[in-house]
């Protein structure tokens, strides 16, 4: 390393009313893993879209291996050695691995040499240390395997630079352990990786250098072994975060939810626990432990087939989400885009959708009443949006998550189930979500928090239940709430 493979000099990009990139210069060394981090809206995606040919900079110049670089679209960038792997894969599920790798580049007119295609695809995967059957249909692959097919496709263009945008956001812990060595193989081959992630532990684990963006500018840059986590966070958010996690100040009160011997098929077995008023009850465990299944059973999305649920001393039947809501339970789902929000609807509509009777007269919605509700929650939760009429897909992940919370706050539920509440959002937005959680418990609400991020669930919970294979293996309180004790319970 030491030679620049990429220089982006004085890049400026504006959109109507917004300076997305403000005189940004970025130099990346050949064969490096270069981290790029910043809060949502910092300019990371726009900068990478300039690099992959989606946008043309208003000012500035790109250089690839010292030579001026002009790009005329994504395909042009690929053919010049720059490939981007987005969070949403650009694969066709009905085609094979080999067909996806070489799609649009088959030689021979109507007579395709499939043996040659399969051999080339196999060789590309071999370079990554993978031994897949390249005739497998992509739709049958796991998320991690699809990720690797995308990398093989990038290699098929003789990539010099591969941009990875949140590559582990949908991977399990075990899949991430298998994924990181692949990046090491790219480094060994002299291929440069630009690695975008909200997960600081990943930046420090696999990157050689990190650039930090804020408000369309690069505000800091350093080898990862010469900068601390706290320094990175302070540069990202533009202020000192004395703690990543706000202190809990609420003393939980009486029991509001009691669950006895809850079961569902082979997913949940003899689940019993209590939730108190003003409490954050954490649930930890490996992927597949039954955490989401428990949340869905309590909310009525996938009801239990045995056991009892008691709310405020009264036994209740919850066989549907409407019954869950009637019993003052709300749920922020693991995948907000699929099951928590209607992305092409406005901020207003997404907030009021759970309690339309409050904003309608007869069968007619009262637009003014809806707007007042939306304005209130946008202000109260500091939701960053140009307008309450903005479609949800235009908002950052953190602000989308706040809209989901607003929806349930408008419904005025007493028990909130938060399944992976900070997945895919940045440090600053996470802190705001944590503060909102504390504020809710101060108001007497109770929260069940499911998280795969151990530091998060350990710091934010008053008590912690640890699940394994559909069962509660143990409860941790106070000084016993540690990563070591969690792992002891999930490893048989």
Secondary structure, DSSP 8 states (H G I E B T S, - for coil): --SEEEEEEEEEEEETTEEEEEEEEEEEETT-EEEEEE-TTSSHHHHHHHHTTSS--SEEEEEETTEEE---SHHHHHHTTEEEE-SS----TTSBHHHHHTTT---STT---HHHHHHHHHHHHHHTT----TTSBGGGS-HHHHHHHHHHHHHHTT-SEEEEESTTTT--HHHHHHHHHHHHHHHHTT-EEEEE-S-HHHHHHH-SEEEEEETTEEEEEEEGGGS-HHHHHHHHHTS--S-SS--------SEEEEEEEEEETTTEEEEEEEEETT-EEEEE--TTSSHHHHHHHHHTTT--SEEEEEETTEEE---SHHHHHHTTEEEE-S-IIIII--TTSBHHHHHHGGGGGGSEETTEE-HHHHHHHHHHHHHHTT---S-TTSBGGGS-HHHHHHHHHHHHHHHT-SEEEEESTTTT--HHHHHHHHHHHHHHHHTT-EEEEE-S-HHHHHHH-SEEEEEETTEEEEEEEGGG--HHHHHHHH--
